[in-house]
């Protein structure tokens, strides 16, 4: 098991080497080094938690899990960009951040589940990794969109609240029960929030995109926060008395 | 302070069109994978 975790970790670290070199070439050695430090730390933190989760569940990581975890590269790139100090929506940094977000939130998020089902490789660990890597990507995307995408800081409230509410819920019910019965509106809410971050960070976004983002942010961000609170309340109602 | 040159309207349109086509492609692939 540690063998597979190590192989996947090396693969994820190797995947963020090319962006670090490109950052160094475009924005100087200081920005490149900060980017590398941020992305390596984010990847190592993620993989340590994955190791703990896999050991607790006594489960093996599969090739599909590796795909799910590759979403961590997208988050690591966003953390690296935040650490680098480069605040550009266009240019290499902007495209790198936006491309990572699109890979993580669309390609990886939409395809890992169907691939797992087709290969018969669905597992409890895979579901956990999917949910957690999605939340981590959402938080890093929110930070990026607020830092260099021009979104107001309150757009980070819902992604942060997700973690606070999860910790609060874990005091009374097990993790597996918190997200066991999500209502149908939860997914569209999440998609709307990610669409807002994607638009805010779009390197080709001009006046039309900026207007759309400015109009959507005060609606989408509070709605998502309310959604988080409703999900929390729902999870608490499921506690047997 | 970082100065950012805003992209043109034409670039914006091309960017969003390409993005939507890409999203449609991934969505279709998802449906194909889920088909039994």
Interface residues (C-beta under 8 A of the other chain):
Chain A: X87 X88 X89 X90 X102 X106 X107 X110 X111 X114 X115 X117 X118 X202 X203 X204 X205 X206 X207 X208 X209
Chain B: X2 X4 X5 X6 X7 X8 X9 X11 X12 X14 X15 X16 X19 X22 X23 X26 X27 X29 X30 X33 X34
